[in-house]
Every structure is written in structure tokens, then in C-alpha cells.
Amino acid sequence: MKYIRLGKTDLMVSRTSIGALPIQRTEQTEVTKIINTALDAGVNFFDTARLYTDSESKLGVALSGKREKVVLATKSMAETKDQLLKELEASLRELKTDYVDIMQLHNPKVFPDQDDPNSPIAGLDYAKKAGMIRFAGLTNHSRDVATEAIRSGIFDTIQFPLSMISCDEDWDIAKMCRKLDIGVIAMKAMSGGLITNAKAAFVYMSQYDYVVPIWGIQHLHELEEFLDYEDSEPIMDEEISAQVLSDKNELSGNFCRACGYCLPCPSGIDIPWAARTGYLLKRMPLEPLLAPEWQEKMKKIDDCVECGACKSRCPYGLDAPVLLRKMQQEYTNFIASR
């Protein structure tokens, strides 16, 4: 296993690290098996969040008695100091620890007022002095908010969507962090599941020896694939270069990353999945996409009342109703052609 220095924290974290959002959908016994396999292979960095339902508690159970072996990061969407401290206390209980290595502000829409004594930034400062956290971080999907956070000098780490289809402006965020010795954590390295070639994703991200991708792992075989690449590291050959270029051409631009911030939809539409169906038809096994359940999911788009809630919450500024109807038409055409 190779390790990457996470900026000025001086934490050495495994190049293959785990984003624990998907384990919400995984039974505890399987989660424990995944974590034990990861630890045995040298994986030592795990990222979770208060928002991820039972992810923290599942990690807490799986890591019981092994806390000293790992670097733990969690997140809070708190908007005040008191709320952040309350959520941090809950995180510590769930994770079965008395501190987290990195506490991150979770995707704030605007950068908090750092001079406000009641802001979540004040909460991070209090928690650090109290020994509840070691370092402060911020996650975001907005380049503007991320840039402001970097320039503030407050944060030890920045977590930002970075993948092989990210644009140059996104990678400029990482380069700015490197210049200022701020740790870079890459979320969405598989672009919310739209990138299906894990080997290409691994090779591409490995070019950046200061960026730590946190791979969203739900099943043991997904982890084992990345561990195989760590054991026998593939190189950027012509085949992988062609795959990267192909995915960039197909996926770059205004597509849904499945971050889920658009939810809940008052009409019950499963926006993150429905809004990507056109891509999934080209990149995923067809059987589940053709099942009656998925057809009902796409028919649900007819219930959209264009309230604008999803559009206002999308960190990428996507017009979700327009995108949904486009995907619905592509899906209808595909079904009709079979």
C-alpha cells in the first residue's frame, strides 16, 4: 500500500481509502468484513458523515478495538457552533471514539462567517481546543465556496469532486490546495457510478500523488479490485488513455453526479437515478433498467410540478426538471426500439 501525506496535517493516509456513504446499504456483517479486509491490506483512512444515516454506527462497530490503526473523518451540515458540537458528540458516540482526526463542514451553500462567534467555524475551533477533533476540513461541490475556504487559511483539508472526467477548473482547486499545503480529498472519483472502469479511474487518480481518493465501497469485491491494483499497479497505457478520453467526451458537462442534495422531491421522484438513466442505459447491465420497477420510476417523472426545489439545491446548478424529461424521453425511445 502506498501512502499520501494529507497536507499540513502530516497524516499519512492510504492511497486507496474508503468513502463510507454506500455502506448505508450494506449489512453490518459485510461492513465488518470489508473493514477487516481493508485494514489487513493497509487501508487506514475512512470518511463518513452525520448525514449518512447508519454509516457512522456501522464503522464504529467494525472498528471497535482498532481505533489506533485508522484515520477517521466525518462531516456535519451544522450552521451554528452549538449545532456542530451537538452533532460531533453524536458522531463520537456512533463511531465509538473520543475524537475524530478530521471534522469537516459538509457542503455549506455559502462560506460561513469566520468572525461570527456562533458560526460552525467557531465550533470547529472549540472542538479542536477541547481535543474532540485534530483537524478541520470542508467539503463542497462549488468551486467558489471551495476557493474561499482555501484562501481563508482556516482549513487543513478540502474535499472536492475530482475524477478522470473533471474539468481543468476543478483540478485547479486541487493545485491551489497543494500550493498552500492543504490536504486534498477527492470525492466522486467514480463520478457517482457513471465511470464504470475502476482500473482507468485508479490509474488516472494515481497520477496525482497529493490527492487522496475515497472510493465509495458497498461490496467486498469492489474493495478487492482496488487492492489488486495496489498490489500490481497498472500504468497509463494506450488502452486506458483511450478509455479516459472516451469517458471525458461522453460524460463531461451537465450530468447528474448522484450527490442527492436535490432530495427529497415532494412528488416522490428518485431524481439522482432517474436523471442519469440515459447514461446508465449505455453503461450498466440492462436487466434492472428494463424491470417494471424502473419503468415505474421513470413514469413518476410525469408527476413533476416544477416546484424548483431540486434546482435550487443542486450544487452544480442543473435544471433537474429539464434533465429528467430528457432522460424520460431517451428511456421511452429505448423501450420502444426493443
C-alpha positions in Angstrom: 0.0 0.0 0.0 1.2 3.5 -0.9 0.6 6.4 1.5 0.0 10.1 0.8 0.8 12.9 3.1 -2.5 14.8 3.7 -1.2 18.3 3.5 -0.1 20.1 6.6 -1.9 17.6 8.8 1.2 15.4 8.2 -1.2 12.4 8.4 0.0 9.6 6.1 -3.2 8.0 4.7 -3.5 5.1 2.3 -3.8 5.9 -1.4 -6.8 3.6 -1.5 -9.1 5.0 1.1 -12.8 4.4 1.8 -15.8 6.6 1.5 -18.4 5.2 3.7 -21.6 6.6 2.2 -22.5 3.4 0.4 -22.3 1.1 3.5 -25.7 2.5 4.4 -27.0 -0.1 2.0 -24.8 -2.9 3.4 -25.4 -5.3 6.3 -23.2 -4.9 9.4 -21.5 -8.4 8.9 -20.5 -7.4 5.4 -19.3 -4.0 6.5 -17.1 -5.6 9.2 -15.7 -8.0 6.6 -14.9 -5.1 4.3 -13.2 -3.1 7.0 -11.1 -6.0 8.2 -10.0 -6.8 4.7 -9.1 -3.1 4.2 -7.1 -2.9 7.4 -5.2 -6.1 6.6 -4.2 -4.6 3.3 -3.0 -1.3 4.9 -6.0 0.9 4.2 -6.2 3.4 7.1 -8.5 6.3 6.1 -12.2 6.2 6.4 -14.6 9.1 5.6 -18.2 9.2 6.7 -20.8 11.9 7.8 -23.7 12.5 10.1 -25.9 12.7 7.1 -25.2 9.1 6.1 -27.8 7.5 8.3 -26.2 4.5 10.0 -22.8 4.8 8.3 -21.1 6.1 11.4 -22.5 3.4 13.7 -21.5 0.6 11.3 -18.0 2.0 11.1 -18.0 2.2 14.9 -18.8 -1.4 15.3 -16.4 -2.6 12.6 -13.5 -0.5 14.0 -14.1 -1.4 17.7 -10.7 -2.1 19.3 -8.9 -0.9 16.2 -9.2 2.9 16.5 -5.4 3.5 16.8 -4.9 1.9 13.4 -7.1 4.4 11.5 -7.6 8.0 10.4 -11.3 8.9 10.8 -13.1 11.8 9.1 -16.7 12.7 9.5 -18.9 15.7 8.5 -21.6 18.0 9.8 -24.1 20.2 7.9 -24.5 22.3 11.1 -25.0 26.0 10.6 -24.1 27.1 14.1 -21.4 26.4 16.7 -23.9 24.7 19.1 -25.4 22.5 16.4 -21.9 21.4 15.2 -20.8 20.5 18.7 -24.1 18.5 19.3 -23.6 16.6 16.0 -20.0 16.0 16.8 -20.9 14.5 20.1 -23.4 12.2 18.3 -20.7 11.2 15.8 -18.2 10.3 18.5 -20.9 8.1 20.2 -21.7 6.3 16.9 -18.0 5.9 16.0 -17.2 4.7 19.5 -14.3 7.1 19.9 -13.4 10.2 21.9 -12.0 12.1 18.9 -12.1 12.3 15.1 -9.0 13.1 13.1 -10.8 15.4 10.7 -14.1 17.1 11.2 -15.5 18.7 8.0 -18.2 21.2 7.3 -20.4 19.3 5.0 -21.1 21.2 1.7 -22.2 24.6 3.0 -24.0 26.6 0.3 -22.2 29.8 1.3 -18.9 30.1 3.2 -19.6 30.7 6.9 -18.7 34.0 8.5 -15.4 33.2 10.2 -15.8 36.2 12.5 -19.2 35.1 13.9 -18.7 33.5 17.4 -21.8 31.4 16.8 -20.7 30.0 13.4 -19.8 26.4 12.7 -16.2 27.6 12.2 -16.2 28.7 15.8 -17.5 25.2 16.7 -14.5 23.6 14.9 -12.1 25.8 16.8 -13.7 24.9 20.1 -13.7 21.2 19.3 -10.1 21.3 18.3 -9.1 23.1 21.6 -11.2 20.5 23.5 -9.4 17.6 21.9 -12.6 16.4 20.2 -11.0 16.8 16.7 -7.5 17.0 15.4 -8.0 18.9 12.2 -10.7 20.9 10.4 -11.9 20.4 6.9 -14.6 21.5 4.5 -16.3 19.6 1.7 -18.0 21.3 -1.3 -19.3 20.9 -4.8 -19.0 24.6 -5.6 -15.7 25.9 -6.9 -16.4 29.3 -5.5 -17.1 28.1 -1.9 -14.1 25.7 -2.1 -11.8 28.6 -3.3 -13.0 30.8 -0.5 -12.3 28.1 2.1 -8.8 27.5 0.7 -8.0 31.2 0.8 -9.3 31.6 4.3 -6.4 29.7 5.8 -8.7 28.0 8.3 -8.9 24.5 6.9 -6.4 21.7 7.0 -8.2 19.7 4.3 -10.6 20.3 1.4 -12.8 17.6 0.0 -14.0 18.2 -3.6 -15.3 16.1 -6.5 -12.3 15.1 -8.6 -12.2 12.3 -11.2 -10.8 11.5 -14.7 -13.7 13.4 -16.3 -13.2 16.6 -14.1 -12.5 19.8 -16.0 -9.3 21.8 -15.7 -11.1 24.3 -13.4 -11.9 21.6 -10.9 -8.3 20.4 -10.9 -7.2 24.0 -10.3 -8.9 23.6 -6.9 -6.5 20.7 -6.1 -3.5 22.6 -7.4 -4.3 25.6 -5.2 -4.5 23.3 -2.2 -1.2 21.8 -3.0 0.4 25.2 -3.2 -0.9 26.1 0.2 -0.2 22.6 1.7 -3.8 21.8 2.3 -4.8 18.2 2.1 -6.9 17.2 -0.9 -9.6 14.5 -0.5 -11.2 13.5 -3.8 -14.9 12.6 -3.6 -16.9 11.2 -6.5 -13.7 9.6 -8.1 -16.1 7.3 -10.0 -18.4 10.2 -10.7 -21.3 8.8 -8.8 -21.1 5.5 -10.6 -21.1 6.8 -14.1 -17.4 5.9 -14.5 -17.5 2.1 -14.8 -13.9 1.3 -15.5 -12.3 1.2 -12.0 -8.9 0.4 -13.4 -8.9 3.6 -15.5 -10.1 5.6 -12.6 -7.4 4.2 -10.3 -4.6 4.9 -12.8 -5.8 8.4 -13.6 -6.1 9.4 -9.9 -2.7 7.8 -9.1 -1.0 10.5 -11.3 -1.8 13.0 -8.5 0.5 11.9 -5.6 -1.0 14.6 -3.3 -4.7 13.7 -3.8 -6.4 11.0 -1.7 -9.5 9.5 -3.5 -12.0 8.0 -1.2 -13.6 5.2 -3.2 -17.3 4.5 -2.3 -17.3 0.9 -1.3 -20.5 -1.1 -0.8 -19.4 -4.7 -1.6 -16.2 -6.6 -0.7 -15.4 -7.3 -4.4 -15.3 -3.6 -5.1 -12.6 -3.1 -2.4 -10.7 -6.2 -3.6 -10.5 -4.8 -7.1 -8.8 -1.6 -5.9 -6.5 -3.7 -3.6 -5.5 -5.7 -6.7 -4.4 -2.5 -8.4 -2.4 -1.6 -5.3 -0.6 -4.9 -5.4 0.1 -4.9 -9.1 -0.1 -1.2 -10.2 -1.4 -0.7 -13.8 0.1 2.0 -15.9 -1.4 4.7 -18.1 -1.1 2.8 -21.4 -2.9 3.4 -24.7 -6.0 1.4 -23.8 -6.5 3.3 -20.5 -5.8 6.6 -22.2 -8.4 5.8 -24.8 -10.9 4.9 -22.0 -10.3 8.2 -20.2 -10.7 10.2 -23.4 -13.9 8.3 -24.3 -15.4 8.9 -20.8 -14.5 12.6 -20.9 -16.2 13.0 -24.3 -19.3 11.2 -23.2 -19.7 12.4 -19.6 -18.2 15.8 -19.3 -20.7 18.6 -18.9 -24.1 19.0 -17.3 -24.8 15.5 -16.0 -26.2 14.4 -12.6 -23.4 13.2 -10.2 -25.9 11.5 -7.9 -24.9 13.6 -4.9 -28.5 13.5 -3.7 -28.7 17.1 -2.5 -31.8 17.6 -4.6 -33.8 15.3 -2.4 -36.4 14.9 -1.0 -38.6 15.5 -4.1 -42.1 16.5 -3.0 -43.5 14.4 -5.9 -41.5 11.3 -4.8 -39.3 11.3 -7.9 -36.0 9.4 -7.4 -34.0 12.3 -9.1 -30.4 11.0 -8.8 -31.2 7.8 -10.5 -33.9 8.9 -13.0 -31.7 11.9 -14.1 -28.9 9.5 -15.1 -30.9 6.8 -16.9 -29.8 7.8 -20.4 -26.2 7.3 -19.4 -26.9 4.1 -17.4 -28.6 2.5 -20.5 -25.2 2.7 -22.2 -23.0 1.7 -19.3 -24.9 -0.7 -17.0 -26.5 -4.1 -17.3 -29.9 -3.7 -18.9 -31.9 -6.1 -16.9 -32.6 -3.9 -13.8 -33.1 -0.9 -16.0 -35.9 -2.7 -18.0 -37.7 -4.1 -15.0 -41.2 -2.9 -14.1 -39.8 -1.1 -11.0 -37.5 1.1 -13.1 -40.2 1.8 -15.7 -42.4 3.0 -12.8 -39.5 5.1 -11.6 -39.3 6.8 -15.0 -43.1 7.2 -15.3 -43.0 9.0 -11.9 -41.4 11.9 -13.7 -44.8 12.8 -15.1 -45.7 13.9 -11.5 -43.1 16.7 -11.5 -44.8 20.0 -10.7 -41.7 22.1 -11.4 -41.6 23.5 -7.9 -37.9 24.3 -8.3 -36.8 22.8 -5.0 -34.4 20.4 -6.7 -33.0 23.0 -9.0 -32.3 25.4 -6.1 -30.5 22.7 -4.1 -28.3 21.3 -6.9 -24.7 22.2 -6.2 -24.0 22.0 -10.0 -26.8 24.3 -11.0 -28.6 21.7 -13.1 -32.1 22.3 -14.2 -33.3 18.9 -12.9 -36.9 19.0 -14.4 -35.5 19.6 -17.9 -32.9 16.9 -17.4 -35.5 14.5 -16.1 -37.7 14.9 -19.1 -34.8 14.5 -21.4 -33.9 11.2 -19.7 -37.5 10.1 -19.7 -37.7 10.7 -23.5 -34.5 8.7 -24.1 -35.8 5.9 -21.9 -39.1 5.8 -23.7 -37.4 5.7 -27.1 -35.1 2.9 -25.9 -38.0 0.8 -24.7 -39.9 1.4 -27.9 -36.9 0.3 -30.0 -36.7 -3.1 -28.3 
